[in-house]
Amino acid sequence: MPRVEGARLSGRTRPANTFTQFIRLLRRNVLGAIGAGIVLALVLIALAAAWLSPFDPNAQVGTRLTPAAPPFWLGLDQLGRDELSRLIYGTRTALIISTFSVALALLVGGGLGLLAGFYRGWLDVVAMRLMDVLFTLPSIILAIALAGILGATLQNVVLAIAIVTAPGLARIARAPTLVVREMDFVIGARACGAGDLRILARHVLPNVLAPMIVQVTVCIAAAIIIEASLGFLGLGVPPPAVSWGNMLGTGRQFLELANGLTILPGLAIMITVLGFNFAGDGLRDILDPRLRTST
Amino acid sequence: MRLLRQILSALGAAFALSVLVFVLIRLIPGDAVTLWVGQEGSMPPQVQDTLRRMFGLDEPIYQEYLHWLVDVLRGDLGYSFRSRLPVAPALLAALPYTLELAIGATLVSTLVAVPLGVLSAVRRNSGLDLCARLLALVGLSMPTFWIGVLLILVCSAAFHWLPSLTYTGLFENPAENVQQMFLPALTLALPLMAVMMRMTRSAVLEVLGQDYVRTARAKGIAQRPVLVGHTLPNAAIPLVTVLGIQLGQLLGGAVIVEQIFGVPGLGTVLISAITQRDYPVVQGVILLTGLTFIFIQLLVDISYGYLDPRVQHT
């Protein structure tokens, strides 16, 4: 009798539900796939920058502010450098800085959050208070101050972005660890004689990985914006590295003469960030099925 | 009791901030005197030593910190290396512009994003919902400075409007001030709108799925009263949290927007101080921004008690 009722109940609700859910998932994952495609394309562009770009991004190859026409497909900038080549090399800077800084933040912040959540006690208190201190400043202000004080070099920009990214990752890593460490399977593993390291690596980490991966894509997107903002303010990576933010910041002075110099780098930043955001949304759907119904 | 605890926690954060700012400035190689000398040219070593004693730079670092803290509590943020003027009054003159930008942006984006988010949630998966969500994702991906430059580009082409070269204070001439500040505030508001719209949507969706909303509907209450009376007050709670965090980030965004539009706020002061290596000013701006940030969080924290009576009993 209960089975029949259950069947009838699901028979009434399921078709509409699964259908809309399927459509939603497909629509979401189309965006996710687009995002992944954009990210993949950007990685390829960054890797093949030397082959793809028609000119040296730092060489003057013609008259300043030449409008777009072959062989300068996107025109020349205020110093007569090829805009297309600079955009291509900018991909490399954006991806390298964001990846390295988020990797560093993940290692330090994520690792600290994991350990803090697992061991609790004084480590938890110290680590989390330390992260809270960094939360007392808006992230861009902290990044500006760090880059400005340490001096704008590639390493310092990476360090500055890593420092502002780490607290968020620490919190994201700590919260699920607190829950997982109390789970039966962790107690079971301990009863079987597993050491801390084994429990952390084999039982805790896999369970906190999903939210971490999603957060990492979001952090990369944010790191790209911070890098571009620093570049825009003239506090980013110094030449010969090419930064989209810096291109936009300097090109802005020629807004009436050549608006492409401000529109194109901005477009590049937006597409890149959008790619990572889409990919992050898609990953969230795949990795965390619970969120499918609520969002 | 709760209020006292919140204030204490904010004071703790302010203390942490002061340590952070103090340490941050001491990351710079050389002390204040060498930096000062660096800008003055040469100075006999004896004079340098006298200066160090005068400013207490020969003390152990914790004593130096305490002296600095006492000065800060008295409202003395030191003197600018560049202008030789006290830092605090200069910052207080710049602060209103930044606050106005941040508050203006919050108002504009709340007025647009909250209704849009509610509508998006109520008409879930409609054309409007999809458009709004896609726009929000795009908005999230646009750097603030690009939005600002694009707005200038569009407005100068369409209305021959250009950012003004000088700015009038809000209380000197409100009409002129609002006219000047509207575009910068809008620039700052657009990314916030995207965040808030997404947050409102998911908060409203969450509440709409609750039992008490179903009960209200089952009682035969119409859509509008259900929304206004049952859904929105509960959806407001997570929204205010996000707003608090975002308002703090807005202070950061304002730095960049001020640069684009030439608004003489804290951000402009910070950037010029950094490029001129005017560290007392850098220190002051960071401290003031952080304190404002902490104060906003405190206000958000306190407002919970009013939005969510359950909080007061825990």
Interface residues (C-beta under 8 A of the other chain):
Chain A: T20 R24 L31 R129 D132 V133 L134 T136 L137 P138 S139 I140 I141 I144 A145 L146 G148 I149 L150 A221 I225 A228 S229 F232 L233 G234 L235 G245 L248 G249 R252 L255 E256 N259 T262 I263 G266 I269 M270 V273 L274 N277 F278 D281 S294 T295
Chain B: A13 A14 A16 L17 V19 L20 L24 I25 L27 I28 N125 L137 V138 L140 S141 M142 P143 T144 F145 W146 V149 L150 I152 L153 S156 S202 L205 E206 G209 G248 Q249 L250 L251 G252 G253 V255 I256 Q259 I260 L270 I271 I274 T275 Y279 V282 I286 T289 G290 F293 I294
